[in-house]
Amino acid sequence: MHPEPKHIYRFWQIFVERVNPLTKIIHVPTLQQRVLDASWDLASISKPFTAMLFAIYTLAVTSISDEECEASFQEKRLNLLMRYRTASIRALVAAEFLTTRDLEVLQAFVLFLFSDPESELTSTLTGAALRIGQKIGLHRPNNPKVSFFENEMRIRLWWNLAGLDARSRGVHVRGMAPPPHREFGDVRLPLNVNDADLHPDMTEAPAQHDNPTEMICALVKFQVFEWGRTGSNGSKVFESMTHPSSTKKGIVSMELKEAAINEIEQAYRRILQRSDKRIPLHQLAQTWATIIPARLRFKIYHPRLRPAAEDGTIYVTRKESDETFEAVLLALEMSELSLESVFATYLVIHLTFWFKMEAYVYVISELRQRCSGPRIDLAWRIIEKLFDNLPAVISEEDETFFSGLINLTLEAWEARRKELLTMSSSLEADLTPPFIRSLYDRRRERNEDGMSMAAVLDSHSLDGLGFMEGDAVDWQTWSDVFRF
């Protein structure tokens, strides 16, 4: 089931260029020579390395378009993907991946999980991979029986695995929070070095770089967990957001939360100093370093995560609402920018998309009161992109949510339409974008089929989302309708 030798190296190149910079699980200089040697003598390679190769093929195919696949390999992408995913599973089974103590088998296993990180299979198997990692001691660094080089590779693998597990627990399993920071152990962050700075025979750590290295995206990704584990304020805020029942109500003030977010922004400034946005990897790291603090601000200001007044109502001041809206819009803007990178799109989506639907709902709801201005124009361009791509990411189980989202969007558009008509002499037809016309048509079809959501999201039920006396917002209805 291996490809031709010339295709093996092409798959390797794609993996190195598009996937490896986002994970940094393997050491490219060491592995590249082994890939070249193996491509001409496939019959003699070990079971662990066979699993590694098929994981690499799978990740490479996952990272290219249908057109690229047919042009490079003369086969349909779906056919190759099915072939190599099947072969990866067989190779992992042959290497006894569920009982292994072999680091390379676990590396291949985790790479395979990254080929489809959003799937139920990955969510289930990540727990097994984490236990295997603990069994071979990834969470206990500085094993004297392990060389410095291997220890560094184990540290990289642990951070990837712990991060994947945290996401699976927090996103895929309803009611299950990400792990508390203590479960990340005392494993230090990977070194800020290039692969060329590491060698299997080295006995001590190389000097870390002051400038960005190949590790820049990985370090930005891991820093949020380091912040939640060791930050003077970050650990308290991380615990309060992921495990609110473990902290007393109101114990974490808004001032402390802001101070904690300032901590992680300062850490990112250190990582990104001297970075150059003209370099694709650096630009992607910069977008992630903007998205993460903005996402955290959204969480700390989000009404559903704030204590209610004595009458049960949750209020947000105008200033807090403005700051939240700007943070969410910035995160969505950077998320869209990150998707234009040359790296594996599905991995970028995996690392940025999970909070976005709730963010979109927030922005659309706010657009019912925010009708004009450059940032509002940007918000509507982002919403248009959402609906252009939504059929590809919405499932049949989400039809109720989708119907509600359409109605909410059309209500926001009605407010904008009225504002635009007062500002312009254009005809109404000239103001309405195609995607809004499409949403009206879709709602009309649903109404004719008896699937109207008017009873759930009519103008009265949404009144509570508007600004009330005292420049505050009542979020109870929003919370009840759009609960994920």
N, C-alpha and C positions, 0 to 999 in steps of 0.2 A: 504493500500500500504506500510505499515511499514514492515521491516524485522522481523525475529524472535528476541526475546530478546538477545540471545547469539550473534547474528550477529550485533545487534545495538551496543553492546559494542565493538565488533571487528572493526566496522566502526569508532567508536569514537577513538579507539587506533590508527588506521591508520591516521586519521585526525590530532591527536595530534602529532604524530611522523613525518609526512611528509609534512603537509600543514601549521599547526599553526606556526611553527618556522619562516616561510617566511612572514606571515601576522600579527600575534599577534593582531587580532581583538577582540578575546574573552579572558576571564579570566578562565583558565583551572580548578583551584580548585573549583570555584563556579559552573561552568557549569557541571563538571563531576558528582557531586552528583545528580544534576537535571536529567542528562541523565540516570543514574542508576535507579532513582526513576521512571522516565517516562517509562522505558523499561518494567516495570511490570504493568503499569496502563495507557496505551496509550489513553484510552477513556476520561481521565480527564485532559489532558494537554491543555494548552491555544493555541489559534491560532498563536500568535507570536512564541511560542516555537515549535509548529509543523513546522512552516516555517524554524526555525533554524535547527531542526533535519534533515529535508529533504535536506537542503543545505549541512549539514555535510555528509550525506550519499553520495550525489552527488560528493562532493570533494574527499571523500575517494575512491570511485570507479574510478574517473578520475585519481587518483594518483597511481594506481596499474596496473600491466601488465595483459594481457589476461590469462596467465598461473596462476598467483597468484589469480585472481578472481575465476577461476573455481576450483582451489584447496581449497580455503577458503570458497566459497559460493555456489559451485556446480551449477553455472549459468554462461552464457556467459557475458563478461564484457559489450558488446554493449547493451544487453537486460536490464541489471541492470541500465546502464547509461540512457537509454531512459526512463525507468520506474521512476527513481528518479528525473531526470530533469523535466519530466512532472508533477510529484507530487510536486516538489518545486514550479513550476509556479502556480499550483492550490492553494498550501498553501499560497503563497504570495498574490494571488488574494483574497483568503478568509480573509487574514489579512489586506486587503485594503492598500497594500504597496505603491500605488501611491499617497495616501492622508494621510498617517500615520504621527503621531508624536511620535510613540513608538520607542525607541532606539533599542530594540531587533529586531523589524521588519526590521529596516534599517540595522542592523548587518547581519541578515539573507539574506537580499537583496544583500548586498555587497559581502558576501561570495558566493552567487550564481553567481554573476558576475565573480568572480575569478575562477569559475569552467570551464569557456571557455573565457578567457580574450582577445583572438584574434578575436572573432567573430563580425560580423556586429551587432548582437543583443546587445552584451555587449557595443559596441561603442555607440549605440543609447541610451540604458538604463542608461549608466553611467551618462549622462547629467541629467536625471531625478533624479537619486540617489543623485547627488551633490546638486540639488535644494532642495530636501527633507532635506539633511543635513544642508543646510543654513537655511531652514525654522525652524528647531528645534534648531538652534543656535550652531552647531558644530564649526563654524568659530568664535564664540565669547566665548572665554574661561572664566573661573572664575565666572560662574553664581552662585550667592549666594544661589539660590534655589536648586542647585545640589550638592550632596555630593562629597567629594574629590575623592572617589573611582569611582563614575560614571563619574566625570569630566575627570579622567585619561583614562577611556575606551572611552570616546567621543573623546579625543585627538588622541588616536590610530586610531580610525575609520576615523577621518577627514584626517589624513595623508595618510592612505591607499586610501581613496576615491579621494583625490586631486591628488595623484600620478597616479591612474588609469585614471582619467579624462585627465591629462596632456598627458599621453601616447596615449590615444584614439584620442585626438585632433591633436597631432603631427604626428601620424603614419597612422591612419585609414582614416582621412579626408584630401584629397588632397588640398593643398593650405591653410590649416588651421594650424596656429602655436600653440604650447603649450601656456597655459595661461601665461600672464605676472606675475612676482613674487608677485606683490601686491595682486593678487587674492588668494594667499595662506593665506592671513590674518595675524594676529599676534599670531597665535596659536604656543605655544612653542613645541619643540620636546618632544616625550614621555620620561618618566624617564628611566634611565638605571637601572632597577630593575627586579628581577624575579617575577613571578606571586605569589609566596609564600610570597613576601614582601608586597603584597596588600591584603586588607580585606574590605569587604563592609561597616564595621562599623568604619573604621579609619577616623579620623577627620583632619589629617595633613599628609604631604608627608613623606614617609620613607627616610632614608639616601640612596643616590645613591651609587652604587658600583664603585670602581676604576677598578675592574677587569671586563672582559666581562661577560654578563648575557645572559639570554634567548632572550633578545632584540637585540643581536648583529647584526643579518642580517637585521632586520627592521631598525635599526639606520643607518647602512651603506646605505641602500636603500633611506632613507629619507634625508640623509645628503646632497645629491646633490641639493635638493630643498632648504634646509636651506642655503646652500652656495650661491645659486642664489638669495636668498631673503635678506640675511644679511651680506654676505661677503663684505669687503671693496672694493675688486676688483671683486669678484665673481658676484655681482649684475649687474655691468656694462657689464661684459662679457656675462653673461646669457641673458641679454636683447639684446645684439648685435647679439647673435647667434639665438635666437628664434624670435626676432622681429627686423630684420636689418633695416627696413624702419623707425623705431622710433629713430635711432641714425644716426648722420651725418656720411657721408662716411669718413672712415679713422680715426674716433675719438678714436677708441680703438686700441692701438698699440699692436704689437706682444709682447713687453716687459710686458705690463700690462696683456695680456692674460696668459703669462707664470707665472706671479706673482699670478694670480687668481688660476691657476691649482695647484701651490705650496700650496695655502691656503687650498684647499680641501684635498690634500695629507697629510698636517699636521693634519687636522681634523681626517682623517682616522687613522693616527698614534696614536692619542689619544684614539680613540674608540678601536683599536686593540691591544693596549699595554697589554702585558701579555697574549695575545691569544695564543692558542696552536693548530697548524695545525693537530695534531693527533686527535683532536675532530672534527667530521664532520661538525658541525655547524660553528665552528671557521674557518675551512678551506674554507668553502663556502663563508663566509664573507670576508676572505682574497682575494679570487679570484675576488669577486665583487669590492673590494676596489682597486684592480689593474686594472680591466677592465674600470671603470668609468673615472679615469684620462687619461688613454690611449685613450679612445674614445674621450674625450674632446680635447686631443692633435691632434688627427686625424681631428677633426672638425676645429680647429683653423689653422692648416697647410694645410687643404684641398684646392686645387687650386680653386675650384668652389666658395669658400667662401672668396676669396681674391680679392682685387681690381686689375683690368687689367691695363696694360701699356697704353700709349697714342695710340698705334697702335691696341689696343684691345687684345693683347696677354697676357696670364698669365704665369709668369715665377716662377720656384721654383729652388733654389740653390741646389747643390749636398748635402750640409750639411743638409738642411731642408728636402730634400727627404729621406736621410738616417734616420733622426730622425722620420719622419712620418712612414716610412716602419717599423722600429723597434717598434713603438708604436702600429701600427695596428697588427703586428704579435704577439706582447705580448697580446693584447686584445683577439685575436682569440685563442691563446694558452690557456689562462685562461678560455675562454668560453667553450672550449672543456673539460678542467679539471672540470669545474663546473657541466657539464652534467654527470659526474661519481659519483656525490653525491647521498646520500640515500634519498634525499628529492624529492618532486613532480617534475618530469622532465619537465612537460609542463609549470610549473610556473618558473622554472629556465630559460627555453627557452624564455618565455614571458619577462623576465627581462634582457636578454642578447642578444637575437637574432636580434632585430629589426634593428640594424645598420650593421649587419654582411654581408649582400649581397653586400652593397656598399664597405665594407672593403675587401671582397673577390675579387671583381673586381679590386680594387686598387692593392692588392697583386699580382694577376695573371698578371696584366699589368706590374708591376715592375719586375716580374720574366722573362720577355723577355730580361732584361738587367742584372739581377742578377742570375747567373747560377750555382754557386758552393759555398760550405761552409756549416758549421753545421746549421746555421740559415736558409739557403736555403733548406737544407734537411728537416728541420722541416716544412718549409712553404709548401713543396710538400706533406708531410704527411697530413697536415691540408687540403690541396686542395683535396687530395684523399678521405678523410672523407666526404668532402662536396659533391662530386659526388656520393659517396655511399649512402648518405641520400637525395640527391636532388629530386629524383622522388617522395618522400613523401611530399615535401614542395612546389614543383613547380605546378602551375595551368595551365590550357589550355590557359588562357589569357596571360601567360608569355612565350609562345612559341618563340616569336621573341627574347626576352631577353635570353632564354635558348640557342637558336641557336648561338647568338652572343657570349655568354659565352663559348660555346664549341670551337668556332673558335679562340677566344682569348687564351684559355687554350692550344690548340694545337700549336698555334704560340709560346707561352712561352715554351712548351715542345720541340719544334724544336730547340730553342736556347740552352736549357739544354742538349738535345741529342748530339748536336755537341760538347759541352763542355765536356760531359762525355766520348765521343769517343776519344777525344784527351788526356784524363787523364787515360784511362783504355784500356786494351787489350781485354776486353769482346766483344762478338758479339753484334750487335745492338739489336737483339731479346732479349738478356738477360737484356738489360737496360730498355726496355719499360715495365712499369707496366700494369697490366690487365685493370685498369680503363682508361688508355690512349688508349689502343687497342679498348676498348669499345666505346670511343668517336669517334675514327676514323671510326668505323663501323657505328655508328649512323649518322655521317656527310655524309658518303657515301650513306646511305639509303635516307637521306633527299635530297641529290643532285639528286639521281635517281628519286625522286618524284617531282623534280622541286622546292624544297624549300630551295635552297642554299642561304646562307646569304652573299655570296661573294661580292655582290654589296654594302652591308652595311659595312662589315668588311673585306675588302681585305688588302693586305699588304700595299697598298698605303695610304688607309684611316687611317691606324694605325701608319704611319710614324710619325705623329705629337706627338705621345705619347713617342717617344724615346728622349734620351738626345741630345740636340742640342749644338751648339757652346756656350761656356760660362757656361757649366755645368748646363743648365736650361732645363725645360720640358715645352712643349706646351700642355696644357690640353684641348684645345677647342674641338677637335674631341671627346675625351673621354667624355666630358661633354654633348655633343650633342647626342651621341649614347646611353649612359647609364644614362638617366635622370629618376629618380624615381618619 
